[in-house]
Amino acid sequence: MRLNKALILGLGSLLLFSTAFSQSALFLLIAPGARAAGMGEAQVAVADDSYATYWNPAGLGFQEGYELSGMHVNWLPGLVDDMYYDFLAARAPVENLGVFGTHIIYLNAGEQQHTGPNQEDLGTFYTYFTSGAISYSTLISETSSIGFNFKILYQHLTDSNVGVGTEETKGTATNFGFDVGYLSKNHFNDKLDFGVMVANLGPKVIFNDKEQADPMPTNLKLGFNLRAYESRYNRLNLVYDVNKLLVGEYAAMDWDGDGLIGGFDDSGSADLNGDYNSDSQKEIAHTDSWWQGIVTSFFDDWYLGGDRDFDGNKIIGGWDLIEGTDSTFTQASASGIYNEDGVKELGSKDDRKVSAEFEALIHSVGLEYWYNDMFAIRGGYYYDSEGKITTPTVGAGIRYGNYGFDFGYTVAEEAHPLNNTMRFSLMLKF
């Protein structure tokens, strides 16, 4: 099977997080709601409508009445013309118990061409992803609340009869996950709200076997909402979110300092094709379990692990850099610290800095102005240093009676995957 190039690029752009390893269920990180889209995707400390079922379920605890909302968007229109994303959410209060909610996500990645090992046409199939969540939130004081999500997700990469080359694969996976959130309001003269959420806690996603399982995109979100100005007819809010992916990930590394990658099985016995060292530590590229990643994700980029195997030959170093008359080249050397491409491998562990963890953070800043609680103008900025993604956003909203309409637009360069992506949302209260 050969997925078309646009799909590969598109799925890689679902999550505008820069990560070095394969991950699954990235569709869970597409930001729903045109309101959020216009505010740089900063919503964790806002969460004051039914979209809170995604952004921070704790926000439901402060809400009253019933609400239904939804969004449809043609996703990545600059890459493909048949990919779209749907989001539907609802909330319902239950007296003396709390507020319940739900949301459904559906991403259709379009029709794919199935080709054989000799590029022969074997027909087509469809790729799609979906999940459903049930939310619950309750107040724990007049100014604070907690909330939880339980979700089930299904990923359909290929049909059951489609293999990858000579390898047969079922092409689908079903998994579950949890979210937990907290929201606290009215700090600093009743002007500042604070929210925190951990999303997508759950076991790894398995398509074929456990050895090839990919981690869920577990994500820590911290958010602040400053009600900067409030009068009878005017309101101005400034919001800020920061996101940290809680996945402990490692490239191929020499953990025990023997200059080799692997060479042993998981019991510590010699095995030329083994992925472990003599201490039973995995040295090929791998990820931690979700419960380990909550901690190790803060240390994996700078403290944990050893020297990197950049060229994939399972040998650390082995070459010297030689300055020639015309250029610099490499020469084999048992004590060399470089690989054949001239990239430093021996000692690369010491070159990693704690600043790498901060570079992996994703920042979202937003501004929202309301006039008479009926008309809204929004602006925002999405900043990912590691992924080199900086996208301004703009948006607007209308509220009339029990109805609401929102629009969000990402101001991206022509080559950006989100170029010309416009999001529209509708809301009904009853």
Secondary structure as GFF3:
##gff-version 3
##sequence-region A 1 430
A	DSSP	alpha_helix	5	14	.	.	.	ID=ss1
A	DSSP	three_ten_helix	26	29	.	.	.	ID=ss2
A	DSSP	alpha_helix	34	38	.	.	.	ID=ss3
A	DSSP	alpha_helix	52	55	.	.	.	ID=ss4
A	DSSP	three_ten_helix	57	62	.	.	.	ID=ss5
A	DSSP	beta_strand	67	74	.	.	.	ID=ss6
A	DSSP	beta_strand	84	94	.	.	.	ID=ss7
A	DSSP	beta_strand	98	115	.	.	.	ID=ss8
A	DSSP	beta_strand	121	141	.	.	.	ID=ss9
A	DSSP	beta_strand	144	156	.	.	.	ID=ss10
A	DSSP	beta_strand	163	164	.	.	.	ID=ss11
A	DSSP	beta_strand	167	168	.	.	.	ID=ss12
A	DSSP	beta_strand	172	187	.	.	.	ID=ss13
A	DSSP	beta_strand	192	201	.	.	.	ID=ss14
A	DSSP	three_ten_helix	210	212	.	.	.	ID=ss15
A	DSSP	beta_strand	219	230	.	.	.	ID=ss16
A	DSSP	beta_strand	234	245	.	.	.	ID=ss17
A	DSSP	beta_strand	249	250	.	.	.	ID=ss18
A	DSSP	beta_strand	253	254	.	.	.	ID=ss19
A	DSSP	beta_strand	286	287	.	.	.	ID=ss20
A	DSSP	alpha_helix	290	296	.	.	.	ID=ss21
A	DSSP	beta_strand	307	308	.	.	.	ID=ss22
A	DSSP	beta_strand	319	323	.	.	.	ID=ss23
A	DSSP	beta_strand	328	332	.	.	.	ID=ss24
A	DSSP	alpha_helix	348	351	.	.	.	ID=ss25
A	DSSP	alpha_helix	355	359	.	.	.	ID=ss26
A	DSSP	beta_strand	362	371	.	.	.	ID=ss27
A	DSSP	beta_strand	375	384	.	.	.	ID=ss28
A	DSSP	beta_strand	389	400	.	.	.	ID=ss29
A	DSSP	beta_strand	403	410	.	.	.	ID=ss30
A	DSSP	beta_strand	422	429	.	.	.	ID=ss31
###
